[in-house]
């Protein structure tokens, strides 16, 4: 009976050790679950941030396209303005030449009238 008591005591001690180990394992599993939840939340936040970055990049690309279109339109307008300016300059030079010719003709006419 002494030997049985010793074996029972050993079994009780082993059972107690097992219960303690199982509790520690349960605690570890609980901490792992908390860490996993934290990681999942961080991954979700990262996904949201990545989506926001992608949206911002898309907006920037659209803005860049719009700016490029505007620059093309400004360039076209500048070319048209340059062409119109050249035409105005040519017309002004022609008008100046005609004005000088008219001045000479009026001068000749007046000289003819004075001489008569």
VENFENHU-V626524 format. One line per field, one symbol per residue. psi: psi as a letter, one per 40 degrees, with the letter a starting at -180 (. if undefined). A space follows every 50 residues. Layout:
psi->???
This chain:
psi->dddddddddddddddddddddddddddddddddddddddddddddddddd dddddddddddddddddddddddddddddddddddddddddddddddddd ddddddddddddddd.
